[in-house]
């Protein structure tokens, strides 16, 4: 997983290898409730913090 920042929206961008991701805001107790997200296409954004998860590859790294 690699992390970037979108300089226009100030959103964190994470490159992931699986279609299932979780997000808690990334700042410990100051974050938000943990949500589980599915990446349907190439990316998904967290509805709480707008962190963007971009799928690298085809999601073959899934654990079933």
Buried (B, 14 or more C-beta within 10 A) or exposed (E): EEEEEEEEEEBBBBBBBBBEBEBBBBEEEEEBEEBEBEBEEEBBBBEBBEBBBBBBEEBEEEEE
